[in-house]
Amino acid sequence: MKPFFLAVVLSLSMLPAAPAVTLDGVLNATLERNPEIQRAKSNLEQAAGRRLVLRSVVWPSVRVNVPGGVQGGDRAGSTATKVFGFARGSFTQPLIDAAIPPSLRRGDIELLIAQQQLNLAVEQQLHAARVAFYSARYNRELQSLREKQRQRLDENVVGQSNRYQAGLVDRSAYTAATVEARELDPLVEGARRSYAEAQLQLRRAMGLELDSKATLPEPEGELTFATVDVDANAETSAALERRTDIKLARLLVRAANEDERIIAAGYYPSASGIVTGDYIPVTGIHREGSTSRTQDFLGSEIREGATFTWQVIDNGKVSGAVLRQRKAREINEIELRKLEASVGRELSRIHNELAGIAERHQSLAAGSDNAEKTAVAVQQNLGSGLATQLEYRLAEGSFLKTQSGMLEAGYLQNVALAEWDLATGRYFQFSEDMR
């Protein structure tokens, strides 16, 4: 952890907590204020302008010039001085150009790519906010559990102190009880720091400012564990159609293909229609570069024509660029295939994790009641001298481990379910009550 980040965590952890926030409230705030999402929205607006640039190849080009000046003297063929001005315009329309169809498609794909990039940013930031919310819940409850355990151990320290002063036990029993209670201090402090870090991450995901006067969001509710049943095989095909990153990868392949077609259009001939005209309000004005009066402007005129170009010899300008773009397209295709192939493996991994977490929780739940009853019994026997401090320490440690393990299982299940929603592309249908 960076020193600056640690300093921010420690300073913010001492501030009063903000009003409790729900998971839905966190997700809504993330959608509205998260800086990464706002940046992706801005890129979407830029893509709309880029789309116009890509489509400009099919649009006509219009130019208008308005020259003017003063003409006179013997070299102009007349001793009179004339003030003149006229308008000159040209209109060019592409008629045949192999780049037009791929340019039109590329402009549409550019906008689709920006939209999917926005969707991907939304998914990633919602997932980060959701995991931070669960992490904050987990560390808050873990801190509370360890503080309760420490309180019980402190009570034992007081009891052993009284028994030591009464001469019922030696000093080693009191010392051992004190050491056992103090061993929980770093665990409690670690949970408190982790809780503050999770709150900080939650505030950052929500797009709230990080400063010394900020209050930390307090997640509402507690972690729960519920029996879930997910089908990796059934979800794989649906995930291939829903996942935003796969949609984006497919669009990148299409975009690279259209870029290759645009570059390859340099191989093909192109034709454009041209219309030029001059409007002259006066006559007797010499044309630039003319050598006789017969070449002077006599009045307004319009000329029509066409241009035809075809690159016959290619020195590598077109073919080399096409090969480079083809390489980029092939790389995109390979990455797409790898991404599609990984979907099934990823869903199977999460499915196995959920099954393992469920088995672990079931095992811990089966021994939780016994661990608690044993801890209570040993504590009573310790007060009456029928149990040793070591037995009490082992019983309390076993009880704390069981409770912490069940809490961790609930946290890991919630995180795994969040990863399942991300892997199956469900974040745009996400709600807290989905399962």
N, C-alpha and C positions, 0 to 999 in steps of 0.2 A: 504494500500500500504506500502511495506517495505521501511524504510528510505534510504537504499542503492539504491533501484530502483528509488525512487523519486529524489535522488541526481543526478543519471545518466540522468533522463529525463530533469531536469532543466539545467544541463550542456550541454546536446546535443541540447536542444531547442535553445540555443544561437548561434549555429554554422550555417554557411551558408548551404543552402539546396543544395542537389545534383541535377544533371540534372533530368528533369521530366522522370518518368518511367510509362509505360503502364501496364495494368493488365496482358497482355500476357508476358511482360518482367519480371514482378514479379513472375509469375508462373514458367517460364523457369528457373529463378535464383533459385527459391525454389527447383526445381527438381535437379538442378546441385549441390547446395552447402548446402542445409539444413542438419544439423548434425543428426537429427532423421532419415532422409531418408538414409544418409550414413551409420548409424549404422545398419539399417535394411538390407542394401545391404551386409554388413559384415556378419550379421547373416545368410544370404542366402548362402554365401560361406562356412560357418561353417556347415550348414545343408548338403551340398554336401559331406563333410568328414564324418559326422555322418551317412549318407546313406551307405557309404562303411562299417562302423562298423556293422550296422544292417544286412548287406548282408554277412558278413564274416562267418556266421554259415553254409552256404552252400559250402564254398570253402574248398579245402584240406589244411592240415597242413603239412609242410615239415620242417624237422630239420636235420642239419648236424653238427657232432662233429668231431674234429680232435685231438684225444689224442696222446701223444708221451712221451718218457722217455728213461731211461737206465735201463737195467735188467742184473743181474749177481750175482755171489756168490753161496755158497753151498746151501742156502735155495731156490734158484731158480732152483736147480737140475743140475746145470752146473757151472764149474769154469770159463767159458768164460763170458766176459761182452759184452752185445749186446745193441746197440742203436736201438730203434724201434719207429714206428709211423704208424698209420692207420686211415682210415676215417670210420665213423659210421653215417649212415643216416636212417631216418624213414619217412614214408609217410602215412598219415591218411586221409581217405576220408569218410565223413558221408554218409551212405547209406539210412537209415531210421531215420527221425527225424521230429516229428510233429511241431517243431518250425520253420522249413524252410519256408513253404508258408507264414505264417503271418509275418515273419521277412523280406521277400522280399517285401511284401505289405507295411509294416511299414516303410521301407526305402524310398519307393516312396512317401508315405504320408508325411514323415518328410520334404522332399524337397518341396512338395506342400504347406505345412503349412508355411514354411519360405517365399515362394513366395507370399502367401496371406498376411502374416504379412508385407512384403514390400509394397504390394499394399495398405494395410490399413494405413500404415505410410504415404504413398504418398497422399492418400485422405485426411487424417487429417491435414497434413501440408499445402496442397494446400488450403483447406478450411480455415485454420487459416490465411494464407496469403491473401486470397480473402477478408475475413471479415475485416482484418486490413487495406486493401486497401480502402474498402468502408468507414470504420471508419475515415480514414485520410481525405478522400474527404469530408465527412459530417462535421467534426469538422473544417476543413479549411473554408468551405462555411459558417458555422454557425458563426465562428469568423469574417468573412468578413461582414456578415449581421449585426451583433451586433455592429461592428465598424462604419458602415454606420449610424446605428440608433443613436449611441453615437455622431457622428458628427452633426447630425440634432439637437440633444438636446443641444450640445455645441453652435450651432448657435442661438438656442433659449435663452441660457444663456446670450450670447452677446447682443441679442435684448432686453431682459428684463433689463440688466444692463444699456443700453442706455436710455430706457424708465424711469428707476428709477432715473438716473442722471438728466433727463429732467423733473422730477416731475410728470410724467404721471401715475405711479404706486407706491405703497408703497414698502418697503423693503421686505415684506413677499413674494411678487411675484418673486422677484429676488432670494431669498433664496430657494423657492420651486423649481424653475427652476434648480438651482445649485444642489440641493439634487437629483432631478430626473435624471440629467445627470450622477452624480456620482454613482447612483445605478447600472448603466450598467457596471461600471469598473470591479467588480468581475465576472460578466457574461462573459465579453470579456476575462479576464485572465483565467477563467475556460475553455473556448473553446480553448484558445491557449495552455494550458497545456494538454488538451485532444488530441489536434492535435499532439503535440510532443510525447505523449505516443503512439499514433497510429503509428506514424512514426518509433518509437523505436521498436514496435512489428513487424512492416513490415520489418525492417532491420534484426531483429533476425530471422524471418521466411525465409528470403532470404539467411541466412547463412553468413551474413557479420559480421565482428568483431565489438564489442561495445567498443569503447575507446574514450578518450577525443578529439582525432583528427578526429573522424569520421564525415562524412557529412550525413545528413538525407535524405532519398529518398523523392522526391516530386511527389505525384501521379498526373498523367495527366488526364485532362478531368473534368467533373462535374457530379454530381448525376442527374439522370433523372428518371422520373416516366412514366411508360408505362402500358397500359392495357394488362393484361395477363389472360389467361384462362387455368387452370390446372385441370385435371381429376384424382381425388384420386383413384376412383374405377378402372379405366383402368390401372393406373400405379402400383397398388399394386402387381399384379401377376408378372409383369416384374421386380419390385424391388426385389422380393423374389429370382429371378434368377440372378440378377445383383449384388446385394450388397455384398461387400467384407467381411464385418463382419459376414454375414450369411454363406458365403462360408467357412470362417475360422472356424466358430462354427461347421459346418458339418464335416469338416476335423478333428477337435478335437474329435468329437464323434467316427469317424472311427479309429483314432489313438488309442483312449482308448480301443476300441474293439479289435484291433490287439494286443495291449499290454496284454490284458486279455488272448488272445489265446496263446501268447508266454509263459506267465507264466503257463497256464494250460497244456502246452506241457510236463511239468514235470510229468504228470500223465501217459504218454504213453511211450512204450518202444522205444529205439533207438539202432541202429546198425551202426557200422563203420568198414570199411575195413582197414587193417593195413599191410604195407610192411616195413620190417626192413632189413638192410643189413650192412655188414662190409667188407671193403676192406683192406687187409693186404699185404704189399709188401714183407714180410719175413715170415718164418715159425719158429716153436719152441718157440713161445711167449706164456707165461702162461696167461690163462684167469683169470680175477679177481675172487677170491674166489675158484679157482680150487684146488683140492687136489692130482691130478695125471696127468701124461703126456697125458692120453687119453682124457682129457678135454682141452688140449691146442688148440690154434688156428692153424689149418693146412693150411688154405688159406682163400680166400674171400668166403663169404656165403650170401645168401638171404633167408629170412623167410617171409612167407605170413600167414595171419590169419584174424580173425574178432573178434570184441567185441560186446557184447549184454548187455544192461542194462535196467532195469525196476524197478522203485521205487514201491515196494509193500506196504510198510507201510508209511503213511504220518503223520508226527507229527505236522502238521499245517504249515509247511514251504511253501508248494505249495497252499493248500486250503485257508490258511489265506491270502496269497498274492493275490490270485484270487478274494476273497471277497472284499478286499480293492480296487483292480483295478475296479471291477464291480461297486462299489459304486461311484468311480470317473467317470466312463462312464455314469452312470445314472444321476449324477449331470450335466454332459455336455449335456445330452439329454434334461433335464428339461430347462437348460438355452437356448438351441437352440429353443425349443418350445416357450418359453417366448419371445425371440427375433423375431421369425417369427410372433407371434401374435401381436406384438407391431407395425409392419410395417403399417398396415392399420390405426391404431389410430394415428400414427405419421403423416402420409400423410394427414389425415382428419384435424388434428390440424393446419398444415401449410396451407392447403387450406382455412380453416376458417380465419386464420390470414391474408392471402392475400386479402380475401373478405372484412374483416373489415378495412384493411389499405386502400383499394380502396374507400370504402364508406367515410372514414375520409378525404381522399385527395379530393374527389369530393365536400364534404361539405365545406372544407377550400377554395378550388378554387372558389366556388360560392361566398363566402364572401370576397375574397382577394381584388378584385377591389374596392368594396364598402369601405373596411377598409382603403385602400390607399387614395381614394378620400376624405374620411372623415377626415383623418389625415392632408392632404394638406389644406382642407378648414378650419379646426379648427386652423391650424398654421397661416393662413392668417387673420382669424378673431381675433386671439390673438394679432397679430401685430397692429390691428386697435382698439383693446379694446373691441371687440364684443364677445369675448369668455374668459372664465376664465382659469387659469393655471390648475385647476383640470380637466376641459374638454379636454385640450390639453394633459394632462398626460394620461387620459383614452383612448383617440384616438390613441396616439402613442403606448401605451401598447397593445391595440387591434391589431394594425397593425403589431407590432413585433411578437405577439403571432401567428397571422395568417401565417406570412412568415416562422417563425420557425417551425410551425406545418407542413406546406407543405414540407419543407426541410426534416424534420424528417420522414414524410411519405415516401418520396423517398428513404431515407436511410433504413428504416425498410423493404421496399419492396425488395430492393436489397439483404439485409441479408436473408430475408425469401426465396428468390429464390435460394440463395446459400445453404440454409438448404434443400430446395427441391431437388437440385441436389445431395446433400450428401445422403438424405433419399432414393432417387430412384437409387442410384448407377451410376450416370451419370458423375462422375468426370473425368473418362478416356476419355470421349467424349467432355469435357468442352471446350468452347471457349467463348469469350466475346460477340459474336454475336449470341449466341444460341437462344435467344428469339427474 
